[in-house]
Amino acid sequence: MRFIYAAVAAALAQTPAAGLIPAAVDLETRVTPSVMDCEGYGKSTAFYDNSPNYSPACADVTAACLKLNGTSIWSHAPCVAAATCQGTRSVVILNQCQNPNVLHIASIPNMSGSVYATIVGSANAAANAPITQQNYIDFVFGQMTAAGVTQWPTADYVISNWWDRITSWAATGNSVPYKDFVDWPHYSETDLDY
């Protein structure tokens, strides 16, 4: 939800992050979540859209994303992986909570070509090849390895809880075309006020 900067600044003045708020914010491209949003999303880390399916591996990948403290979230492979296991809204809001320079979701730059190449391979990325289920599994497990995951989900869990949500949204069958996957972080959730 969008907030008027002055009200948000007053509310956040009571928090340790108060010194991180810029003096002026373009309300069309910047969103500062409320303290309550930040606390709520922090408590629901690794639950896909507040579902009862908690994943410690997703928590580790999300933590790896947040450690990057970047503003172009989709240019970081751990953030893309975290969005697939946690939901785009959660990843964006958690990043906005720690970094007020993270843009409104519709204004965050598209996924970088290097992240897409990490998923499908360089040659396939150059040809805009679609992501297959196996590409996705390899990508997510690779990000889990990089994040130091110790409690691993099964491939079946990853497919039924994460991959199937992406293919359902894309409605393109068993693979997800380049354009659909690049659009997915921006448009997969209907409420774009974050």
PyMOL CGO cylinders between C-alpha atoms (Angstrom):
from pymol import cmd
from pymol.cgo import CYLINDER

trace = [
    CYLINDER, 0.00, 0.00, 0.00, 1.26, 3.47, -0.78, 0.3, 1, 1, 1, 1, 1, 1,
    CYLINDER, 1.26, 3.47, -0.78, 1.85, 5.84, 2.08, 0.3, 1, 1, 1, 1, 1, 1,
    CYLINDER, 1.85, 5.84, 2.08, 2.40, 9.56, 2.20, 0.3, 1, 1, 1, 1, 1, 1,
    CYLINDER, 2.40, 9.56, 2.20, 6.09, 10.08, 2.88, 0.3, 1, 1, 1, 1, 1, 1,
    CYLINDER, 6.09, 10.08, 2.88, 5.66, 12.40, 5.86, 0.3, 1, 1, 1, 1, 1, 1,
    CYLINDER, 5.66, 12.40, 5.86, 3.43, 9.93, 7.71, 0.3, 1, 1, 1, 1, 1, 1,
    CYLINDER, 3.43, 9.93, 7.71, 5.79, 7.06, 7.00, 0.3, 1, 1, 1, 1, 1, 1,
    CYLINDER, 5.79, 7.06, 7.00, 8.82, 9.09, 8.06, 0.3, 1, 1, 1, 1, 1, 1,
    CYLINDER, 8.82, 9.09, 8.06, 7.09, 9.96, 11.33, 0.3, 1, 1, 1, 1, 1, 1,
    CYLINDER, 7.09, 9.96, 11.33, 6.23, 6.32, 12.00, 0.3, 1, 1, 1, 1, 1, 1,
    CYLINDER, 6.23, 6.32, 12.00, 9.71, 5.11, 11.13, 0.3, 1, 1, 1, 1, 1, 1,
    CYLINDER, 9.71, 5.11, 11.13, 11.39, 7.83, 13.19, 0.3, 1, 1, 1, 1, 1, 1,
    CYLINDER, 11.39, 7.83, 13.19, 10.81, 5.51, 16.14, 0.3, 1, 1, 1, 1, 1, 1,
    CYLINDER, 10.81, 5.51, 16.14, 12.83, 2.70, 14.49, 0.3, 1, 1, 1, 1, 1, 1,
    CYLINDER, 12.83, 2.70, 14.49, 16.57, 2.14, 13.97, 0.3, 1, 1, 1, 1, 1, 1,
    CYLINDER, 16.57, 2.14, 13.97, 16.07, 2.50, 10.21, 0.3, 1, 1, 1, 1, 1, 1,
    CYLINDER, 16.07, 2.50, 10.21, 15.04, 6.15, 10.54, 0.3, 1, 1, 1, 1, 1, 1,
    CYLINDER, 15.04, 6.15, 10.54, 18.41, 7.44, 9.37, 0.3, 1, 1, 1, 1, 1, 1,
    CYLINDER, 18.41, 7.44, 9.37, 18.09, 5.46, 6.14, 0.3, 1, 1, 1, 1, 1, 1,
    CYLINDER, 18.09, 5.46, 6.14, 15.09, 7.38, 4.80, 0.3, 1, 1, 1, 1, 1, 1,
    CYLINDER, 15.09, 7.38, 4.80, 16.05, 9.82, 2.04, 0.3, 1, 1, 1, 1, 1, 1,
    CYLINDER, 16.05, 9.82, 2.04, 15.10, 13.48, 2.38, 0.3, 1, 1, 1, 1, 1, 1,
    CYLINDER, 15.10, 13.48, 2.38, 12.82, 13.36, -0.67, 0.3, 1, 1, 1, 1, 1, 1,
    CYLINDER, 12.82, 13.36, -0.67, 11.03, 10.43, -2.22, 0.3, 1, 1, 1, 1, 1, 1,
    CYLINDER, 11.03, 10.43, -2.22, 9.30, 10.22, -5.57, 0.3, 1, 1, 1, 1, 1, 1,
    CYLINDER, 9.30, 10.22, -5.57, 5.99, 8.67, -4.55, 0.3, 1, 1, 1, 1, 1, 1,
    CYLINDER, 5.99, 8.67, -4.55, 5.41, 7.30, -8.04, 0.3, 1, 1, 1, 1, 1, 1,
    CYLINDER, 5.41, 7.30, -8.04, 8.49, 5.09, -7.95, 0.3, 1, 1, 1, 1, 1, 1,
    CYLINDER, 8.49, 5.09, -7.95, 9.30, 4.60, -4.26, 0.3, 1, 1, 1, 1, 1, 1,
    CYLINDER, 9.30, 4.60, -4.26, 7.25, 2.86, -1.62, 0.3, 1, 1, 1, 1, 1, 1,
    CYLINDER, 7.25, 2.86, -1.62, 8.14, 2.73, 2.04, 0.3, 1, 1, 1, 1, 1, 1,
    CYLINDER, 8.14, 2.73, 2.04, 6.32, -0.12, 3.77, 0.3, 1, 1, 1, 1, 1, 1,
    CYLINDER, 6.32, -0.12, 3.77, 4.86, 0.50, 7.20, 0.3, 1, 1, 1, 1, 1, 1,
    CYLINDER, 4.86, 0.50, 7.20, 6.61, -0.83, 10.30, 0.3, 1, 1, 1, 1, 1, 1,
    CYLINDER, 6.61, -0.83, 10.30, 3.75, -3.29, 10.67, 0.3, 1, 1, 1, 1, 1, 1,
    CYLINDER, 3.75, -3.29, 10.67, 4.23, -4.53, 7.09, 0.3, 1, 1, 1, 1, 1, 1,
    CYLINDER, 4.23, -4.53, 7.09, 7.94, -5.00, 7.71, 0.3, 1, 1, 1, 1, 1, 1,
    CYLINDER, 7.94, -5.00, 7.71, 7.35, -6.91, 10.93, 0.3, 1, 1, 1, 1, 1, 1,
    CYLINDER, 7.35, -6.91, 10.93, 4.63, -9.06, 9.36, 0.3, 1, 1, 1, 1, 1, 1,
    CYLINDER, 4.63, -9.06, 9.36, 6.61, -9.94, 6.26, 0.3, 1, 1, 1, 1, 1, 1,
    CYLINDER, 6.61, -9.94, 6.26, 9.68, -10.57, 8.38, 0.3, 1, 1, 1, 1, 1, 1,
    CYLINDER, 9.68, -10.57, 8.38, 7.74, -13.11, 10.44, 0.3, 1, 1, 1, 1, 1, 1,
    CYLINDER, 7.74, -13.11, 10.44, 6.37, -14.81, 7.32, 0.3, 1, 1, 1, 1, 1, 1,
    CYLINDER, 6.37, -14.81, 7.32, 9.74, -15.30, 5.63, 0.3, 1, 1, 1, 1, 1, 1,
    CYLINDER, 9.74, -15.30, 5.63, 9.84, -18.64, 3.79, 0.3, 1, 1, 1, 1, 1, 1,
    CYLINDER, 9.84, -18.64, 3.79, 6.08, -19.11, 3.79, 0.3, 1, 1, 1, 1, 1, 1,
    CYLINDER, 6.08, -19.11, 3.79, 4.87, -18.79, 0.19, 0.3, 1, 1, 1, 1, 1, 1,
    CYLINDER, 4.87, -18.79, 0.19, 2.24, -16.05, 0.29, 0.3, 1, 1, 1, 1, 1, 1,
    CYLINDER, 2.24, -16.05, 0.29, 1.45, -16.85, 3.92, 0.3, 1, 1, 1, 1, 1, 1,
    CYLINDER, 1.45, -16.85, 3.92, 0.67, -20.49, 3.14, 0.3, 1, 1, 1, 1, 1, 1,
    CYLINDER, 0.67, -20.49, 3.14, 1.34, -23.10, 5.84, 0.3, 1, 1, 1, 1, 1, 1,
    CYLINDER, 1.34, -23.10, 5.84, 4.22, -24.51, 3.74, 0.3, 1, 1, 1, 1, 1, 1,
    CYLINDER, 4.22, -24.51, 3.74, 7.36, -23.28, 5.50, 0.3, 1, 1, 1, 1, 1, 1,
    CYLINDER, 7.36, -23.28, 5.50, 10.71, -24.00, 3.86, 0.3, 1, 1, 1, 1, 1, 1,
    CYLINDER, 10.71, -24.00, 3.86, 13.97, -23.51, 5.78, 0.3, 1, 1, 1, 1, 1, 1,
    CYLINDER, 13.97, -23.51, 5.78, 15.79, -23.63, 2.44, 0.3, 1, 1, 1, 1, 1, 1,
    CYLINDER, 15.79, -23.63, 2.44, 13.67, -20.74, 1.17, 0.3, 1, 1, 1, 1, 1, 1,
    CYLINDER, 13.67, -20.74, 1.17, 14.49, -18.82, 4.36, 0.3, 1, 1, 1, 1, 1, 1,
    CYLINDER, 14.49, -18.82, 4.36, 18.21, -19.26, 3.64, 0.3, 1, 1, 1, 1, 1, 1,
    CYLINDER, 18.21, -19.26, 3.64, 17.85, -18.17, 0.00, 0.3, 1, 1, 1, 1, 1, 1,
    CYLINDER, 17.85, -18.17, 0.00, 15.78, -15.15, 1.06, 0.3, 1, 1, 1, 1, 1, 1,
    CYLINDER, 15.78, -15.15, 1.06, 18.45, -14.21, 3.61, 0.3, 1, 1, 1, 1, 1, 1,
    CYLINDER, 18.45, -14.21, 3.61, 21.08, -14.44, 0.84, 0.3, 1, 1, 1, 1, 1, 1,
    CYLINDER, 21.08, -14.44, 0.84, 18.98, -12.07, -1.26, 0.3, 1, 1, 1, 1, 1, 1,
    CYLINDER, 18.98, -12.07, -1.26, 18.59, -9.56, 1.57, 0.3, 1, 1, 1, 1, 1, 1,
    CYLINDER, 18.59, -9.56, 1.57, 22.33, -9.62, 2.32, 0.3, 1, 1, 1, 1, 1, 1,
    CYLINDER, 22.33, -9.62, 2.32, 22.93, -8.15, -1.14, 0.3, 1, 1, 1, 1, 1, 1,
    CYLINDER, 22.93, -8.15, -1.14, 20.95, -5.03, -0.12, 0.3, 1, 1, 1, 1, 1, 1,
    CYLINDER, 20.95, -5.03, -0.12, 20.49, -4.15, -3.78, 0.3, 1, 1, 1, 1, 1, 1,
    CYLINDER, 20.49, -4.15, -3.78, 17.90, -2.02, -5.49, 0.3, 1, 1, 1, 1, 1, 1,
    CYLINDER, 17.90, -2.02, -5.49, 17.71, -3.90, -8.81, 0.3, 1, 1, 1, 1, 1, 1,
    CYLINDER, 17.71, -3.90, -8.81, 16.38, -6.99, -7.08, 0.3, 1, 1, 1, 1, 1, 1,
    CYLINDER, 16.38, -6.99, -7.08, 15.84, -9.03, -10.24, 0.3, 1, 1, 1, 1, 1, 1,
    CYLINDER, 15.84, -9.03, -10.24, 19.48, -8.65, -11.25, 0.3, 1, 1, 1, 1, 1, 1,
    CYLINDER, 19.48, -8.65, -11.25, 20.44, -10.90, -8.32, 0.3, 1, 1, 1, 1, 1, 1,
    CYLINDER, 20.44, -10.90, -8.32, 19.95, -14.65, -8.72, 0.3, 1, 1, 1, 1, 1, 1,
    CYLINDER, 19.95, -14.65, -8.72, 19.25, -15.24, -4.99, 0.3, 1, 1, 1, 1, 1, 1,
    CYLINDER, 19.25, -15.24, -4.99, 16.42, -12.68, -5.12, 0.3, 1, 1, 1, 1, 1, 1,
    CYLINDER, 16.42, -12.68, -5.12, 14.85, -14.30, -8.18, 0.3, 1, 1, 1, 1, 1, 1,
    CYLINDER, 14.85, -14.30, -8.18, 15.09, -17.70, -6.49, 0.3, 1, 1, 1, 1, 1, 1,
    CYLINDER, 15.09, -17.70, -6.49, 13.65, -16.26, -3.27, 0.3, 1, 1, 1, 1, 1, 1,
    CYLINDER, 13.65, -16.26, -3.27, 10.72, -14.77, -5.18, 0.3, 1, 1, 1, 1, 1, 1,
    CYLINDER, 10.72, -14.77, -5.18, 9.93, -18.18, -6.64, 0.3, 1, 1, 1, 1, 1, 1,
    CYLINDER, 9.93, -18.18, -6.64, 9.83, -19.85, -3.23, 0.3, 1, 1, 1, 1, 1, 1,
    CYLINDER, 9.83, -19.85, -3.23, 8.45, -16.97, -1.16, 0.3, 1, 1, 1, 1, 1, 1,
    CYLINDER, 8.45, -16.97, -1.16, 6.40, -14.87, -3.57, 0.3, 1, 1, 1, 1, 1, 1,
    CYLINDER, 6.40, -14.87, -3.57, 7.37, -11.66, -5.30, 0.3, 1, 1, 1, 1, 1, 1,
    CYLINDER, 7.37, -11.66, -5.30, 5.46, -9.38, -2.94, 0.3, 1, 1, 1, 1, 1, 1,
    CYLINDER, 5.46, -9.38, -2.94, 7.33, -10.69, 0.11, 0.3, 1, 1, 1, 1, 1, 1,
    CYLINDER, 7.33, -10.69, 0.11, 10.74, -10.37, -1.49, 0.3, 1, 1, 1, 1, 1, 1,
    CYLINDER, 10.74, -10.37, -1.49, 10.06, -6.83, -2.71, 0.3, 1, 1, 1, 1, 1, 1,
    CYLINDER, 10.06, -6.83, -2.71, 8.63, -5.65, 0.61, 0.3, 1, 1, 1, 1, 1, 1,
    CYLINDER, 8.63, -5.65, 0.61, 11.43, -7.24, 2.65, 0.3, 1, 1, 1, 1, 1, 1,
    CYLINDER, 11.43, -7.24, 2.65, 13.96, -5.47, 0.42, 0.3, 1, 1, 1, 1, 1, 1,
    CYLINDER, 13.96, -5.47, 0.42, 12.05, -2.18, 0.70, 0.3, 1, 1, 1, 1, 1, 1,
    CYLINDER, 12.05, -2.18, 0.70, 12.01, -2.53, 4.50, 0.3, 1, 1, 1, 1, 1, 1,
    CYLINDER, 12.01, -2.53, 4.50, 15.79, -2.58, 4.66, 0.3, 1, 1, 1, 1, 1, 1,
    CYLINDER, 15.79, -2.58, 4.66, 16.54, -0.27, 1.75, 0.3, 1, 1, 1, 1, 1, 1,
    CYLINDER, 16.54, -0.27, 1.75, 14.27, 2.72, 1.02, 0.3, 1, 1, 1, 1, 1, 1,
    CYLINDER, 14.27, 2.72, 1.02, 15.83, 3.05, -2.44, 0.3, 1, 1, 1, 1, 1, 1,
    CYLINDER, 15.83, 3.05, -2.44, 14.10, -0.11, -3.68, 0.3, 1, 1, 1, 1, 1, 1,
    CYLINDER, 14.10, -0.11, -3.68, 11.57, 1.03, -6.26, 0.3, 1, 1, 1, 1, 1, 1,
    CYLINDER, 11.57, 1.03, -6.26, 7.87, 0.28, -6.59, 0.3, 1, 1, 1, 1, 1, 1,
    CYLINDER, 7.87, 0.28, -6.59, 7.54, -3.25, -8.02, 0.3, 1, 1, 1, 1, 1, 1,
    CYLINDER, 7.54, -3.25, -8.02, 6.45, -2.02, -11.45, 0.3, 1, 1, 1, 1, 1, 1,
    CYLINDER, 6.45, -2.02, -11.45, 9.55, 0.23, -11.62, 0.3, 1, 1, 1, 1, 1, 1,
    CYLINDER, 9.55, 0.23, -11.62, 12.16, -2.34, -10.57, 0.3, 1, 1, 1, 1, 1, 1,
    CYLINDER, 12.16, -2.34, -10.57, 14.34, -3.06, -13.62, 0.3, 1, 1, 1, 1, 1, 1,
    CYLINDER, 14.34, -3.06, -13.62, 13.65, -6.30, -15.46, 0.3, 1, 1, 1, 1, 1, 1,
    CYLINDER, 13.65, -6.30, -15.46, 15.52, -9.47, -14.69, 0.3, 1, 1, 1, 1, 1, 1,
    CYLINDER, 15.52, -9.47, -14.69, 19.06, -9.27, -15.95, 0.3, 1, 1, 1, 1, 1, 1,
    CYLINDER, 19.06, -9.27, -15.95, 20.24, -11.41, -18.83, 0.3, 1, 1, 1, 1, 1, 1,
    CYLINDER, 20.24, -11.41, -18.83, 22.95, -12.88, -16.62, 0.3, 1, 1, 1, 1, 1, 1,
    CYLINDER, 22.95, -12.88, -16.62, 20.35, -14.22, -14.17, 0.3, 1, 1, 1, 1, 1, 1,
    CYLINDER, 20.35, -14.22, -14.17, 18.35, -15.72, -17.04, 0.3, 1, 1, 1, 1, 1, 1,
    CYLINDER, 18.35, -15.72, -17.04, 21.57, -17.29, -18.34, 0.3, 1, 1, 1, 1, 1, 1,
    CYLINDER, 21.57, -17.29, -18.34, 22.15, -18.77, -14.88, 0.3, 1, 1, 1, 1, 1, 1,
    CYLINDER, 22.15, -18.77, -14.88, 18.80, -20.52, -15.24, 0.3, 1, 1, 1, 1, 1, 1,
    CYLINDER, 18.80, -20.52, -15.24, 18.86, -21.77, -18.84, 0.3, 1, 1, 1, 1, 1, 1,
    CYLINDER, 18.86, -21.77, -18.84, 22.54, -21.55, -19.81, 0.3, 1, 1, 1, 1, 1, 1,
    CYLINDER, 22.54, -21.55, -19.81, 24.31, -18.89, -21.86, 0.3, 1, 1, 1, 1, 1, 1,
    CYLINDER, 24.31, -18.89, -21.86, 23.54, -20.32, -25.30, 0.3, 1, 1, 1, 1, 1, 1,
    CYLINDER, 23.54, -20.32, -25.30, 19.89, -20.86, -24.46, 0.3, 1, 1, 1, 1, 1, 1,
    CYLINDER, 19.89, -20.86, -24.46, 19.60, -17.39, -22.94, 0.3, 1, 1, 1, 1, 1, 1,
    CYLINDER, 19.60, -17.39, -22.94, 20.98, -15.83, -26.12, 0.3, 1, 1, 1, 1, 1, 1,
    CYLINDER, 20.98, -15.83, -26.12, 18.18, -17.61, -28.02, 0.3, 1, 1, 1, 1, 1, 1,
    CYLINDER, 18.18, -17.61, -28.02, 15.56, -16.62, -25.41, 0.3, 1, 1, 1, 1, 1, 1,
    CYLINDER, 15.56, -16.62, -25.41, 14.86, -20.32, -24.83, 0.3, 1, 1, 1, 1, 1, 1,
    CYLINDER, 14.86, -20.32, -24.83, 12.11, -21.12, -22.36, 0.3, 1, 1, 1, 1, 1, 1,
    CYLINDER, 12.11, -21.12, -22.36, 12.80, -22.34, -18.85, 0.3, 1, 1, 1, 1, 1, 1,
    CYLINDER, 12.80, -22.34, -18.85, 12.12, -26.02, -18.36, 0.3, 1, 1, 1, 1, 1, 1,
    CYLINDER, 12.12, -26.02, -18.36, 11.24, -27.69, -15.10, 0.3, 1, 1, 1, 1, 1, 1,
    CYLINDER, 11.24, -27.69, -15.10, 14.75, -29.15, -14.93, 0.3, 1, 1, 1, 1, 1, 1,
    CYLINDER, 14.75, -29.15, -14.93, 16.31, -25.72, -15.58, 0.3, 1, 1, 1, 1, 1, 1,
    CYLINDER, 16.31, -25.72, -15.58, 14.29, -24.34, -12.69, 0.3, 1, 1, 1, 1, 1, 1,
    CYLINDER, 14.29, -24.34, -12.69, 15.18, -27.17, -10.30, 0.3, 1, 1, 1, 1, 1, 1,
    CYLINDER, 15.18, -27.17, -10.30, 18.88, -26.83, -11.13, 0.3, 1, 1, 1, 1, 1, 1,
    CYLINDER, 18.88, -26.83, -11.13, 18.70, -23.05, -10.64, 0.3, 1, 1, 1, 1, 1, 1,
    CYLINDER, 18.70, -23.05, -10.64, 16.91, -23.21, -7.29, 0.3, 1, 1, 1, 1, 1, 1,
    CYLINDER, 16.91, -23.21, -7.29, 19.12, -25.96, -5.91, 0.3, 1, 1, 1, 1, 1, 1,
    CYLINDER, 19.12, -25.96, -5.91, 22.18, -24.02, -7.12, 0.3, 1, 1, 1, 1, 1, 1,
    CYLINDER, 22.18, -24.02, -7.12, 20.99, -20.95, -5.20, 0.3, 1, 1, 1, 1, 1, 1,
    CYLINDER, 20.99, -20.95, -5.20, 20.36, -23.13, -2.14, 0.3, 1, 1, 1, 1, 1, 1,
    CYLINDER, 20.36, -23.13, -2.14, 23.90, -24.44, -2.36, 0.3, 1, 1, 1, 1, 1, 1,
    CYLINDER, 23.90, -24.44, -2.36, 25.27, -20.90, -2.63, 0.3, 1, 1, 1, 1, 1, 1,
    CYLINDER, 25.27, -20.90, -2.63, 23.16, -19.87, 0.39, 0.3, 1, 1, 1, 1, 1, 1,
    CYLINDER, 23.16, -19.87, 0.39, 24.53, -22.72, 2.51, 0.3, 1, 1, 1, 1, 1, 1,
    CYLINDER, 24.53, -22.72, 2.51, 21.22, -24.54, 2.93, 0.3, 1, 1, 1, 1, 1, 1,
    CYLINDER, 21.22, -24.54, 2.93, 21.33, -27.43, 5.39, 0.3, 1, 1, 1, 1, 1, 1,
    CYLINDER, 21.33, -27.43, 5.39, 17.67, -28.50, 5.32, 0.3, 1, 1, 1, 1, 1, 1,
    CYLINDER, 17.67, -28.50, 5.32, 16.91, -29.42, 1.73, 0.3, 1, 1, 1, 1, 1, 1,
    CYLINDER, 16.91, -29.42, 1.73, 13.46, -29.81, 0.19, 0.3, 1, 1, 1, 1, 1, 1,
    CYLINDER, 13.46, -29.81, 0.19, 12.80, -32.65, -2.21, 0.3, 1, 1, 1, 1, 1, 1,
    CYLINDER, 12.80, -32.65, -2.21, 12.58, -31.95, -5.93, 0.3, 1, 1, 1, 1, 1, 1,
    CYLINDER, 12.58, -31.95, -5.93, 8.90, -32.98, -5.75, 0.3, 1, 1, 1, 1, 1, 1,
    CYLINDER, 8.90, -32.98, -5.75, 8.30, -30.32, -3.08, 0.3, 1, 1, 1, 1, 1, 1,
    CYLINDER, 8.30, -30.32, -3.08, 10.03, -27.67, -5.20, 0.3, 1, 1, 1, 1, 1, 1,
    CYLINDER, 10.03, -27.67, -5.20, 7.95, -28.62, -8.23, 0.3, 1, 1, 1, 1, 1, 1,
    CYLINDER, 7.95, -28.62, -8.23, 4.56, -28.79, -6.53, 0.3, 1, 1, 1, 1, 1, 1,
    CYLINDER, 4.56, -28.79, -6.53, 4.98, -25.76, -4.26, 0.3, 1, 1, 1, 1, 1, 1,
    CYLINDER, 4.98, -25.76, -4.26, 7.05, -23.37, -6.40, 0.3, 1, 1, 1, 1, 1, 1,
    CYLINDER, 7.05, -23.37, -6.40, 7.44, -24.37, -10.06, 0.3, 1, 1, 1, 1, 1, 1,
    CYLINDER, 7.44, -24.37, -10.06, 3.77, -25.24, -10.54, 0.3, 1, 1, 1, 1, 1, 1,
    CYLINDER, 3.77, -25.24, -10.54, 2.76, -21.75, -9.34, 0.3, 1, 1, 1, 1, 1, 1,
    CYLINDER, 2.76, -21.75, -9.34, 4.96, -20.15, -12.00, 0.3, 1, 1, 1, 1, 1, 1,
    CYLINDER, 4.96, -20.15, -12.00, 3.71, -22.39, -14.81, 0.3, 1, 1, 1, 1, 1, 1,
    CYLINDER, 3.71, -22.39, -14.81, 0.13, -21.88, -13.68, 0.3, 1, 1, 1, 1, 1, 1,
    CYLINDER, 0.13, -21.88, -13.68, 0.58, -18.11, -13.83, 0.3, 1, 1, 1, 1, 1, 1,
    CYLINDER, 0.58, -18.11, -13.83, 2.34, -18.22, -17.22, 0.3, 1, 1, 1, 1, 1, 1,
    CYLINDER, 2.34, -18.22, -17.22, -0.23, -20.67, -18.63, 0.3, 1, 1, 1, 1, 1, 1,
    CYLINDER, -0.23, -20.67, -18.63, 2.29, -21.83, -21.24, 0.3, 1, 1, 1, 1, 1, 1,
    CYLINDER, 2.29, -21.83, -21.24, 2.44, -25.54, -20.45, 0.3, 1, 1, 1, 1, 1, 1,
    CYLINDER, 2.44, -25.54, -20.45, 5.46, -27.33, -19.01, 0.3, 1, 1, 1, 1, 1, 1,
    CYLINDER, 5.46, -27.33, -19.01, 7.96, -24.58, -19.76, 0.3, 1, 1, 1, 1, 1, 1,
    CYLINDER, 7.96, -24.58, -19.76, 8.01, -20.83, -19.25, 0.3, 1, 1, 1, 1, 1, 1,
    CYLINDER, 8.01, -20.83, -19.25, 9.05, -18.60, -22.17, 0.3, 1, 1, 1, 1, 1, 1,
    CYLINDER, 9.05, -18.60, -22.17, 11.64, -15.89, -21.61, 0.3, 1, 1, 1, 1, 1, 1,
    CYLINDER, 11.64, -15.89, -21.61, 9.14, -13.01, -21.87, 0.3, 1, 1, 1, 1, 1, 1,
    CYLINDER, 9.14, -13.01, -21.87, 6.75, -14.63, -19.38, 0.3, 1, 1, 1, 1, 1, 1,
    CYLINDER, 6.75, -14.63, -19.38, 9.47, -15.31, -16.82, 0.3, 1, 1, 1, 1, 1, 1,
    CYLINDER, 9.47, -15.31, -16.82, 10.85, -11.78, -17.13, 0.3, 1, 1, 1, 1, 1, 1,
    CYLINDER, 10.85, -11.78, -17.13, 7.30, -10.45, -16.61, 0.3, 1, 1, 1, 1, 1, 1,
    CYLINDER, 7.30, -10.45, -16.61, 6.53, -12.81, -13.73, 0.3, 1, 1, 1, 1, 1, 1,
    CYLINDER, 6.53, -12.81, -13.73, 8.31, -10.83, -10.94, 0.3, 1, 1, 1, 1, 1, 1,
    CYLINDER, 8.31, -10.83, -10.94, 6.45, -7.68, -11.97, 0.3, 1, 1, 1, 1, 1, 1,
    CYLINDER, 6.45, -7.68, -11.97, 2.95, -8.99, -12.61, 0.3, 1, 1, 1, 1, 1, 1,
    CYLINDER, 2.95, -8.99, -12.61, 2.42, -12.33, -10.88, 0.3, 1, 1, 1, 1, 1, 1,
    CYLINDER, 2.42, -12.33, -10.88, 0.64, -10.74, -7.95, 0.3, 1, 1, 1, 1, 1, 1,
    CYLINDER, 0.64, -10.74, -7.95, -2.42, -8.63, -8.62, 0.3, 1, 1, 1, 1, 1, 1,
    CYLINDER, -2.42, -8.63, -8.62, -1.92, -5.97, -5.93, 0.3, 1, 1, 1, 1, 1, 1,
    CYLINDER, -1.92, -5.97, -5.93, 0.91, -3.85, -7.33, 0.3, 1, 1, 1, 1, 1, 1,
    CYLINDER, 0.91, -3.85, -7.33, 0.89, -1.19, -4.58, 0.3, 1, 1, 1, 1, 1, 1,
    CYLINDER, 0.89, -1.19, -4.58, 4.32, -2.15, -3.23, 0.3, 1, 1, 1, 1, 1, 1,
]
cmd.load_cgo(trace, "trace")
